[in-house]
């Protein structure tokens, strides 16, 4: 039996002073986009075994130890995205569904994507220790603007025509501030530590309308079953610790890196508001329903292994990253939310990175590729809680989510990222300093399954998000 979610819940209840969050809220601050310096992006981020680029500070802290000169740089990014419904949005259990989503695009935006420096302090008469390096980097780990659109019409089990219209405009920013200390032993073994501090901001605004046109169910005028404007914000801060090592044999061009990152421990605040004009067929004239909460999020542990090989003027890098998602958890105060995160919705996922660079005089040419495996189990569905139909009481530990109307959800699956770039580095000056300019282009293709979530067995529509970015880095080594 197909049941609208709203018929499971009571229409409105007395306000509860907090709200538990869902796995679909938490994913907004988890993981990292491919961001950083233009060189790092152009190499597909596969620089964990090479180092000598400030962006490795968050992947393998030992990479900062490979710098032989102090360095400072700043990176600008130019980005835009577009979404497209790939499978027509057929509901599957109804033959006569008409569903579409016009391709939506976001405006081009400009941002300071990265700003960083490294200071190299030579170590004299310290045995194997050649230098101690200190680094700092600001960069955006998550950075996107996105719009999801969906509308469809079909006949329900009573034979009445139903129209639905959905829109969600999202803005997501996670900023990272990384502080590093690293060590160089004999120019062969490097190791380091990075402490990362994060702040995040997520905003979503949109609407959902579900209505019967005139002439349905005996009504002469259109009837709203659901009519709601919505707003959701989530912001907070967190921290983590990373450590890593790089080994480079004295002879040959092969080098290897290994690093581990603790979870990011977030403290987040969320506020959710509905402006309800109709719910379950009842007119509500803009009734405001809101909840807010403070909660804790622990993201996955992350392991990273990398290899690099240099031959003449060329280098190739490979990197494998594994995210242990079943270590993810959410809690309010000291109470863990058992029906969210962990391995209930998320599965352990991996990221594979490869990159290539070749130098021709003062010019460098680069390219790279990333593949990110699916983060969600195929059958994951959003859970906001269930009411006992006899007592109207909530069942489960997500009771504080009850009566939210954002029952749609999106399972993020595989992503492909292709990159290319070019760089210029000047000849050393009399004091050994050099200036450099790098540029990179990135195309990210993210696949996901989206469900309106209104019916208890509503199937998925497949979306594809394309993100285009251009990075330009200006830097100096001294």
C-alpha positions in Angstrom: 0.0 0.0 0.0 1.4 3.4 -1.0 1.0 6.0 1.7 1.8 9.7 1.7 4.2 10.4 4.5 2.1 13.2 5.9 -0.7 10.7 6.6 1.6 8.9 9.0 2.3 12.0 11.1 0.0 14.2 13.1 -0.5 17.5 11.4 1.1 19.7 14.0 2.3 19.1 17.6 3.4 21.3 20.4 6.9 22.6 19.7 9.8 20.5 20.9 12.8 22.5 21.9 15.3 20.5 19.9 15.6 18.5 16.7 17.7 15.5 15.8 19.5 15.7 12.5 19.7 13.1 9.8 22.5 11.4 7.8 21.5 13.6 4.9 22.2 16.7 6.9 25.5 15.4 8.1 26.9 14.6 4.7 27.0 18.3 3.9 30.2 18.8 5.9 31.8 15.4 5.3 34.5 14.7 2.7 36.4 17.1 0.6 36.0 18.6 -2.9 39.2 18.7 -5.0 40.3 22.2 -4.1 43.7 23.9 -3.4 46.5 25.3 -5.5 46.1 25.2 -9.3 49.1 22.8 -9.5 47.6 20.4 -6.9 44.2 20.5 -8.7 45.8 20.0 -12.2 47.6 16.9 -10.8 44.2 15.5 -9.6 45.4 15.9 -6.0 47.7 12.9 -6.5 50.7 14.6 -4.8 50.8 12.8 -1.4 54.1 11.1 -2.1 55.7 14.2 -3.7 54.9 17.0 -1.4 56.4 20.5 -2.2 52.8 21.8 -2.6 51.0 23.4 0.3 47.7 21.7 -0.6 49.1 18.3 0.6 49.0 19.7 4.1 45.5 18.2 4.6 46.3 14.8 2.9 49.8 13.9 3.9 51.4 16.4 6.4 54.9 15.0 5.6 54.7 16.7 2.2 55.4 20.1 3.8 58.7 18.7 5.0 59.9 18.3 1.4 60.0 22.1 0.8 63.6 23.4 0.4 62.6 27.1 0.2 60.0 29.1 2.0 56.9 29.7 -0.1 53.7 31.8 -0.1 50.8 31.8 -2.6 47.2 32.6 -3.1 44.6 30.9 -5.4 41.5 32.3 -7.0 38.7 30.0 -8.3 36.0 30.6 -10.8 33.1 28.1 -10.7 29.6 27.2 -11.8 27.5 24.1 -11.9 24.5 22.6 -13.6 22.0 19.8 -12.8 20.2 17.4 -15.0 17.6 14.7 -14.5 18.9 11.7 -16.3 16.1 9.1 -16.4 12.9 11.1 -16.9 12.0 10.7 -13.2 9.5 7.9 -13.8 7.9 6.8 -10.6 7.9 3.2 -11.7 4.7 2.1 -9.9 2.5 4.3 -12.1 2.5 3.9 -15.9 1.2 7.3 -16.9 3.6 9.5 -15.0 4.9 12.7 -16.7 8.0 14.0 -14.9 10.7 16.4 -15.8 13.3 18.7 -14.4 14.6 21.5 -16.6 18.4 21.7 -16.5 19.3 24.2 -13.8 22.5 26.2 -13.7 24.1 28.4 -11.1 25.8 31.7 -11.8 29.6 31.8 -12.1 31.2 32.8 -8.8 34.7 33.9 -7.8 36.4 33.0 -4.5 39.7 33.0 -2.8 40.1 29.2 -2.7 43.4 29.0 -1.0 46.0 31.1 0.8 49.1 29.7 2.4 52.7 29.9 3.3 55.6 27.6 4.3 58.7 28.6 6.3 61.8 26.5 6.0 64.2 26.5 9.0 67.5 24.7 8.2 68.8 22.5 11.1 72.5 22.7 11.6 74.5 20.2 13.5 71.4 18.2 14.3 72.4 14.8 13.1 70.0 13.4 10.5 67.7 16.4 10.7 68.1 18.7 7.7 65.2 21.1 8.3 62.1 21.9 10.3 59.3 23.4 8.3 56.2 25.2 9.5 53.2 25.7 7.3 49.7 27.3 7.3 47.0 27.0 4.8 43.5 28.3 4.4 41.3 26.5 1.8 37.8 25.4 1.1 37.1 21.7 1.5 33.5 22.0 0.4 32.3 24.8 -1.9 29.2 24.6 -4.1 26.0 26.4 -5.1 23.3 24.1 -6.5 19.7 24.0 -7.5 17.5 21.0 -7.7 14.2 21.2 -9.6 11.5 18.5 -10.1 7.9 18.5 -11.2 5.6 15.7 -12.2 2.0 14.7 -12.6 0.3 11.3 -12.3 -2.9 9.6 -11.1 -3.1 8.4 -7.6 -4.8 5.2 -6.5 -8.2 7.0 -6.4 -7.7 7.8 -10.1 -7.3 11.5 -9.4 -4.6 13.6 -11.2 -1.9 14.9 -8.8 0.6 17.6 -9.7 3.8 18.1 -7.7 6.4 20.9 -7.9 9.7 20.9 -6.0 12.7 23.3 -5.8 15.7 23.4 -3.5 18.5 26.0 -3.8 21.6 25.0 -1.8 24.7 26.8 -0.8 27.5 25.0 1.0 30.8 26.2 2.4 33.3 24.4 4.6 36.6 26.3 5.3 39.7 24.6 6.6 42.6 26.3 8.5 45.6 23.9 8.7 48.6 24.3 10.9 51.6 22.1 10.2 55.0 21.2 11.5 57.2 18.7 9.6 60.7 17.3 9.6 63.3 16.4 6.9 65.8 13.6 7.7 68.7 13.2 5.2 66.4 14.4 2.4 65.1 10.8 2.4 62.5 10.5 5.2 59.9 13.2 5.9 57.2 13.2 8.6 54.8 15.8 9.9 51.7 16.7 11.9 48.8 18.9 10.8 46.1 20.3 13.1 43.0 21.3 11.1 40.3 23.7 12.3 37.1 24.0 10.3 34.0 26.2 10.1 31.0 25.4 8.0 27.9 27.1 6.6 25.0 25.4 4.8 21.8 27.1 3.6 18.9 25.7 1.8 15.7 27.4 0.6 12.9 26.0 -1.5 9.3 24.8 -1.7 7.2 21.8 -2.3 3.6 21.9 -3.7 1.4 18.9 -4.1 -2.1 19.7 -5.4 -5.1 18.4 -7.3 -6.1 20.5 -10.3 -9.8 21.6 -10.7 -12.2 18.9 -11.5 -10.5 16.2 -9.4 -12.2 14.4 -6.5 -15.4 16.4 -7.2 -13.8 19.8 -6.5 -14.5 22.7 -8.9 -11.4 24.5 -7.7 -7.8 23.3 -7.4 -7.1 21.8 -4.0 -3.7 22.0 -2.2 -2.7 18.8 -0.4 0.7 20.1 0.6 1.9 23.6 0.2 5.1 24.6 2.0 8.0 27.1 1.7 11.1 25.9 3.6 14.3 27.2 4.9 17.2 25.3 6.5 20.6 26.5 7.9 23.4 24.6 9.5 26.7 26.0 10.7 29.4 25.2 13.2 33.0 24.4 13.7 35.3 21.3 14.2 38.8 20.1 14.4 41.0 17.1 13.5 44.5 15.8 13.5 46.6 14.3 10.7 50.0 12.7 10.6 52.0 11.2 7.8 55.3 10.0 6.4 57.1 10.1 3.0 60.1 7.8 2.2 62.3 8.6 -0.7 65.3 6.2 -1.4 68.6 7.8 -2.1 68.8 6.3 -5.6 65.9 6.1 -8.1 62.8 8.2 -8.6 60.4 6.2 -6.6 58.8 7.5 -3.4 56.0 6.4 -1.1 53.7 8.2 1.4 51.3 7.1 4.1 49.0 9.2 6.3 46.1 8.9 8.6 43.5 11.5 9.7 41.3 11.3 12.8 37.6 12.1 12.4 36.7 15.7 12.3 34.8 16.4 15.5 32.1 18.9 14.7 29.8 21.0 16.9 27.0 22.1 14.7 23.8 24.2 15.1 20.8 23.8 12.8 17.6 25.7 12.3 14.7 24.4 10.3 11.5 26.4 9.3 8.3 25.5 7.4 5.9 28.1 6.2 2.8 25.9 5.8 -0.1 26.8 3.6 -1.6 23.3 3.4 -0.7 20.0 5.0 -2.5 16.7 4.5 -5.2 18.6 2.7 -5.8 21.1 5.5 -5.4 24.8 4.9 -3.0 26.4 7.3 -2.5 30.0 6.0 1.2 30.3 6.4 1.5 28.6 9.8 5.2 28.7 10.9 6.7 25.5 12.1 10.3 25.6 13.3 12.9 23.6 15.2 16.5 24.2 16.1 19.2 22.1 17.7 22.9 21.9 18.7 24.5 18.5 17.9 27.8 16.8 17.6 29.0 15.0 14.5 32.0 12.7 14.2 33.1 12.1 10.6 35.0 9.0 9.3 38.6 8.1 10.0 40.6 8.4 6.8 43.6 6.4 5.5 45.8 7.6 2.6 48.5 5.7 0.7 50.4 7.2 -2.2 53.2 6.5 -4.7 55.2 8.8 -6.9 57.8 8.3 -9.6 60.1 10.9 -11.2 61.9 10.2 -14.5 63.8 13.1 -16.0 61.5 16.1 -16.3 58.3 14.1 -15.8 56.5 12.7 -12.7 53.5 10.5 -12.2 51.6 10.2 -8.9 49.0 7.7 -7.6 46.9 7.9 -4.5 44.4 5.7 -2.7 42.2 7.1 0.1 39.9 5.0 2.3 37.1 6.5 4.5 35.9 4.3 7.3 32.3 5.5 7.3 31.0 3.1 10.0 32.9 5.2 12.5 30.6 8.2 11.7 28.1 9.2 14.5 25.8 12.0 15.6 24.7 12.8 19.1 22.7 15.4 21.1 24.4 16.1 24.4 25.7 12.6 25.3 22.9 10.7 23.6 23.9 9.1 20.3 21.3 9.1 17.5 21.3 5.4 16.7 19.2 5.5 13.6 21.5 7.9 11.7 25.0 7.7 10.3 27.4 4.8 11.0 26.7 2.0 8.4 23.0 2.6 8.4 23.1 5.0 5.4 26.8 5.3 4.6 29.1 2.7 3.4 32.9 2.8 3.6 34.1 4.5 0.4 37.4 5.1 -1.5 38.9 7.8 -3.6 41.5 7.0 -6.4 43.7 9.8 -7.7 46.2 9.9 -10.5 48.2 12.8 -11.8 51.0 13.5 -14.4 53.4 16.5 -14.8 56.1 17.2 -17.3 58.4 20.3 -17.5 59.5 22.0 -20.7 62.0 24.7 -19.9 60.0 27.1 -17.6 56.6 25.6 -18.5 54.9 22.7 -16.8 52.0 20.7 -18.3 49.7 18.7 -16.0 46.7 16.4 -16.0 44.8 14.3 -13.5 41.8 12.1 -12.7 39.8 11.2 -9.6 37.2 8.5 -9.1 35.2 8.7 -5.9 33.1 5.6 -5.0 29.5 5.7 -3.8 29.0 7.0 -0.2 25.5 5.7 0.3 24.0 2.2 0.3 21.7 1.8 -2.8 18.6 1.3 -0.7 19.2 4.1 1.9 16.2 6.1 2.7 15.7 9.2 4.9 14.2 8.4 8.3 12.4 11.2 10.2 10.6 9.0 12.7 7.2 7.3 12.9 4.2 8.0 15.0 2.1 5.2 16.6 -1.2 5.4 14.8 -3.1 4.7 18.0 -1.3 6.9 20.5 0.3 9.5 18.2 3.6 9.0 20.0 6.9 8.8 18.2 8.7 5.4 17.7 12.5 5.4 17.7 15.2 7.8 18.8 14.6 10.3 16.0 11.4 11.6 17.6 12.7 15.2 17.5 12.7 15.1 13.7 9.0 14.6 13.6 6.7 16.8 11.5 9.5 18.1 9.3 8.2 18.3 5.7 11.6 17.9 3.9 11.1 14.2 3.4 13.0 14.3 0.0 16.5 12.9 0.1 19.5 12.3 -2.2 21.9 9.3 -2.1 25.3 10.5 -3.4 27.0 7.9 -5.6 30.1 7.8 -7.8 31.9 10.9 -9.0 34.4 11.5 -11.8 36.8 14.4 -11.8 39.1 15.3 -14.8 41.7 18.0 -14.6 44.3 19.7 -16.7 46.7 22.6 -16.2 49.7 24.7 -17.1 52.3 26.5 -15.0 55.1 29.0 -15.4 58.1 29.4 -13.0 60.7 32.1 -13.4 64.4 31.5 -13.3 66.0 32.0 -9.9 67.0 35.5 -9.0 70.3 36.4 -7.5 69.1 35.5 -4.0 67.4 32.3 -5.2 63.8 33.5 -5.1 61.3 32.6 -7.9 57.8 33.6 -8.8 55.3 31.3 -10.4 51.8 31.3 -11.9 49.7 28.2 -12.3 46.3 27.6 -13.9 44.0 24.6 -13.8 40.6 23.5 -15.1 38.5 20.9 -13.4 35.3 19.1 -14.5 33.5 17.1 -11.8 30.6 14.8 -12.7 28.6 13.7 -9.6 25.9 11.1 -9.9 23.1 10.7 -7.3 19.7 9.1 -6.7 17.0 11.4 -5.7 13.6 10.6 -4.2 10.8 13.0 -3.3 10.2 10.7 -0.3 6.5 11.6 -0.2 5.3 8.0 -0.7 6.6 5.1 1.3 7.8 3.2 -1.7 8.6 6.0 -4.1 11.5 5.1 -6.3 14.6 7.1 -7.3 15.2 9.6 -10.0 18.8 9.8 -11.2 20.5 13.2 -11.3 23.9 14.3 -12.6 25.6 17.4 -11.4 28.4 18.9 -13.5 30.7 21.4 -11.8 33.2 23.5 -13.8 36.1 25.3 -12.0 39.1 27.3 -13.1 41.9 27.9 -10.6 44.7 30.5 -10.8 47.6 30.5 -8.3 50.1 33.3 -7.8 53.1 32.4 -5.7 56.7 33.1 -4.7 59.5 30.9 -3.4 62.3 32.6 -1.4 
